[in-house]
Amino acid sequence: MLTCIAIDDEELALELLEDNISKLPFLKNLGTFDDPLKAINFLQETPVDLVFLDIQMPGLTGLQLINSLANKPMFILVTAYEKYALEGFNLNVIDYLVKPVALDRFIQACNKAKELHQLKLKGATAGAEENPYFFINVDYSHIKVVYDDITWVEGFKDYIKIHLKSANNPVVARMSMKNIEDQLPATKFIRIQKSFIVSKDAITAVRKNSLFMGATELPIGENYKDAVSEMLGRQTE
């Protein structure tokens, strides 16, 4: 499942994008935005895999929006102007769609994003199998953290706390939740809220709106309930 949002200052264009997104079962639409600044605020708070983005918008162009983000999701540009194609591809966008967009062309672009997402997940998994640990910069030192030692990760703005089975005190590092999420293999970890990533093996119980890591109860965010349900479904197959 790919989470996505759409950004366009034209209401009709947003409606068409929303309709096309609904036709693809591997896409989960987390919202549409006619204001790029509101979209940036959303992206800074909520992890998104894919963004459908217009270029010519008042206040902030789509290309400026891409450049403004430290942690970039995948982008598919959807615009009425062909002249920005080269600049768009220089920013490593997945595809460049010119309005009006035919459904088959839209599906083709989305399939590219899906394939790239799957390759990234396989790469993360392969890396974890090859090296069951990683190093993180803490107070001018590189601390070794073993994946299987992690119970959960907690985010605080620009900092994270990595809670370990082997230590009473968490490892505290200056790092975004997006960056640590990219570091952790998706086969072993799941994000359950904007501030929490947990080890699947360390989960002891799940309720409707929360899960337990032993005696610790952590909330499940509304945007993450489908991912948790999918994990439970796979475990019971």
C-alpha positions as CSV (number, residue, x, y, z in Angstrom):
1,M,0.0,0.0,0.0
2,L,1.3,3.4,-1.0
3,T,0.1,6.4,1.0
4,C,-0.3,9.6,-1.1
5,I,-1.6,13.1,-1.2
6,A,-2.5,15.4,-4.1
7,I,-1.7,19.1,-4.3
8,D,-3.2,21.5,-6.9
9,D,-4.8,24.9,-6.6
10,E,-7.5,24.0,-9.1
11,E,-10.6,22.3,-7.5
12,L,-11.5,20.4,-10.6
13,A,-7.9,19.1,-11.0
14,L,-8.0,17.9,-7.4
15,E,-11.3,16.1,-7.9
16,L,-10.0,14.3,-11.0
17,L,-6.8,13.3,-9.2
18,E,-8.9,12.0,-6.2
19,D,-11.1,10.0,-8.6
20,N,-8.1,8.5,-10.4
21,I,-6.4,7.6,-7.1
22,S,-9.5,5.8,-5.9
23,K,-9.3,3.5,-8.9
24,L,-6.0,2.0,-7.8
25,P,-6.2,-0.4,-4.9
26,F,-2.5,0.0,-3.9
27,L,-3.0,3.7,-3.3
28,K,-4.3,5.2,0.0
29,N,-5.2,8.9,-0.3
30,L,-4.4,10.7,2.9
31,G,-5.8,14.1,1.7
32,T,-6.0,16.7,-1.0
33,F,-4.6,20.3,-0.7
34,D,-5.3,23.5,-2.7
35,D,-2.7,25.4,-0.6
36,P,0.9,24.2,-1.0
37,L,1.9,25.7,2.4
38,K,-0.7,23.6,4.2
39,A,0.5,20.6,2.3
40,I,4.1,21.3,3.5
41,N,2.9,21.4,7.1
42,F,1.1,18.1,6.6
43,L,4.1,16.4,5.0
44,Q,6.3,17.6,8.0
45,E,3.9,15.9,10.4
46,T,2.8,12.8,8.5
47,P,4.8,10.3,6.5
48,V,3.7,10.0,2.9
49,D,5.1,7.7,0.2
50,L,3.9,9.6,-2.9
51,V,2.8,13.1,-3.8
52,F,0.8,14.2,-6.9
53,L,1.9,17.8,-7.4
54,D,1.0,20.7,-9.7
55,I,3.7,23.1,-10.6
56,Q,2.1,26.5,-11.2
57,M,0.5,27.5,-8.0
58,P,0.2,30.9,-6.3
59,G,2.6,31.6,-3.5
60,L,4.8,28.6,-4.0
61,T,5.5,26.5,-7.1
62,G,5.6,22.8,-7.0
63,L,9.3,22.8,-7.7
64,Q,9.9,25.1,-4.8
65,L,7.8,22.9,-2.6
66,I,10.0,19.9,-3.5
67,N,13.2,21.8,-2.8
68,S,11.8,23.0,0.6
69,L,11.5,19.5,2.0
70,A,14.4,17.9,3.9
71,N,12.8,14.4,3.7
72,K,11.3,14.0,0.3
73,P,8.7,11.4,-0.6
74,M,8.2,10.3,-4.3
75,F,6.7,12.9,-6.6
76,I,4.6,12.7,-9.7
77,L,4.2,16.1,-11.3
78,V,0.8,16.8,-12.9
79,T,0.8,20.1,-14.8
80,A,-0.5,21.9,-17.8
81,Y,3.0,23.0,-18.8
82,E,5.6,20.8,-20.6
83,K,8.4,23.4,-20.2
84,Y,9.2,22.3,-16.6
85,A,9.8,18.6,-17.5
86,L,13.6,18.8,-17.5
87,E,13.8,20.7,-14.2
88,G,11.3,18.2,-12.7
89,F,13.4,15.2,-13.7
90,N,16.5,16.9,-12.3
91,L,14.7,16.7,-9.0
92,N,14.3,13.0,-9.5
93,V,10.5,13.0,-9.8
94,I,8.9,9.6,-10.7
95,D,7.0,10.9,-13.7
96,Y,5.8,14.1,-15.4
97,L,2.1,14.1,-16.5
98,V,0.7,16.8,-18.7
99,K,-3.0,17.8,-18.2
100,P,-5.5,16.5,-19.3
101,V,-4.1,13.1,-18.0
102,A,-5.5,9.9,-19.5
103,L,-6.2,7.2,-17.0
104,D,-3.9,4.7,-18.6
105,R,-1.0,7.2,-18.4
106,F,-1.8,7.9,-14.8
107,I,-1.8,4.2,-14.0
108,Q,1.6,3.8,-15.8
109,A,3.1,6.6,-13.6
110,C,1.7,5.1,-10.4
111,N,3.0,1.6,-11.3
112,K,6.5,3.2,-11.6
113,A,6.1,4.6,-8.1
114,K,4.9,1.2,-6.8
115,E,7.9,-0.6,-8.3
116,L,10.4,1.9,-6.9
117,H,8.8,1.7,-3.5
118,Q,9.0,-2.1,-3.5
119,L,12.7,-1.9,-4.6
120,K,13.4,0.4,-1.6
121,L,11.7,-2.0,0.8
122,K,13.7,-4.9,-0.6
123,G,16.9,-2.9,-0.3
124,A,16.2,-2.1,3.3
125,T,15.4,-5.7,4.1
126,A,18.5,-7.0,2.3
127,G,20.7,-4.4,4.2
128,A,19.2,-5.5,7.5
129,E,19.9,-9.2,6.7
130,E,23.4,-8.4,5.7
131,N,24.1,-6.1,8.7
132,P,21.8,-6.7,11.7
133,Y,22.8,-3.4,13.2
134,F,23.5,0.2,12.3
135,F,25.5,3.1,13.8
136,I,23.9,6.4,15.0
137,N,25.6,9.6,15.9
138,V,25.1,10.5,19.6
139,D,27.1,13.3,21.3
140,Y,30.0,13.1,18.8
141,S,30.2,9.4,19.0
142,H,28.8,6.6,16.7
143,I,26.8,4.2,18.8
144,K,26.1,0.7,17.5
145,V,22.4,-0.3,17.6
146,V,21.2,-3.8,16.9
147,Y,17.8,-4.0,15.2
148,D,16.7,-6.9,17.4
149,D,17.5,-4.9,20.5
150,I,15.1,-2.1,19.7
151,T,11.6,-2.2,21.2
152,W,10.3,1.1,20.0
153,V,11.4,4.5,18.7
154,E,9.8,7.8,20.0
155,G,10.0,11.1,18.2
156,F,10.3,14.6,19.7
157,K,10.5,17.2,16.9
158,D,14.2,17.0,15.8
159,Y,15.1,14.3,18.2
160,I,14.4,10.6,18.6
161,K,14.6,8.2,21.6
162,I,15.4,4.6,20.8
163,H,14.2,2.3,23.5
164,L,16.3,-0.9,23.9
165,K,15.8,-4.2,25.5
166,S,19.3,-4.2,26.8
167,A,19.3,-0.7,28.5
168,N,17.2,1.1,31.1
169,N,17.8,4.5,29.4
170,P,17.0,5.1,25.7
171,V,19.5,6.3,23.1
172,V,18.8,9.9,22.3
173,A,19.9,11.3,18.9
174,R,19.2,14.3,16.8
175,M,17.4,12.7,13.9
176,S,13.9,13.0,12.2
177,M,11.4,10.2,12.4
178,K,11.4,9.9,8.7
179,N,15.2,9.3,8.6
180,I,15.1,6.6,11.3
181,E,12.0,5.0,9.6
182,D,14.0,4.8,6.3
183,Q,16.9,3.2,8.3
184,L,14.7,0.5,9.9
185,P,13.7,-2.6,7.8
186,A,9.9,-2.7,7.1
187,T,9.9,-6.4,7.8
188,K,10.8,-5.8,11.4
189,F,9.3,-2.4,12.3
190,I,6.0,-0.6,11.8
191,R,5.1,3.1,12.3
192,I,1.9,3.3,14.4
193,Q,1.7,7.0,14.9
194,K,3.6,10.1,13.8
195,S,5.7,9.9,17.0
196,F,6.1,6.1,17.3
197,I,7.8,3.3,15.4
198,V,7.7,-0.1,17.1
199,S,9.4,-3.5,16.7
200,K,6.8,-6.0,15.4
201,D,8.4,-8.8,17.5
202,A,8.1,-6.7,20.7
203,I,4.3,-6.1,20.4
204,T,2.5,-8.1,23.0
205,A,-1.1,-7.1,22.4
206,V,-3.2,-4.9,20.1
207,R,-6.4,-3.0,20.8
208,K,-8.5,-0.9,18.5
209,N,-6.7,2.4,19.2
210,S,-3.5,1.2,20.9
211,L,-1.0,-1.5,21.3
212,F,1.2,-2.8,24.1
213,M,4.9,-3.3,24.3
214,G,4.8,-5.3,27.6
215,A,3.5,-3.0,30.2
216,T,3.8,0.1,27.9
217,E,0.7,1.2,26.0
218,L,1.3,3.3,22.8
219,P,-1.5,5.0,20.7
220,I,-2.2,4.0,17.1
221,G,-2.7,7.0,14.9
222,E,-5.8,7.2,12.7
223,N,-3.7,7.3,9.5
224,Y,-1.8,4.1,10.6
225,K,-4.6,1.8,11.5
226,D,-4.8,0.2,8.1
227,A,-1.1,-0.7,8.3
228,V,-1.5,-2.2,11.7
229,S,-4.6,-4.2,10.5
230,E,-2.6,-5.4,7.5
231,M,0.2,-6.5,9.8
232,L,-2.2,-8.4,11.9
233,G,-3.9,-10.0,8.9
234,R,-0.5,-11.3,7.6
235,Q,0.4,-12.7,11.0
236,T,-2.9,-14.7,11.2
237,E,-2.7,-16.1,7.7
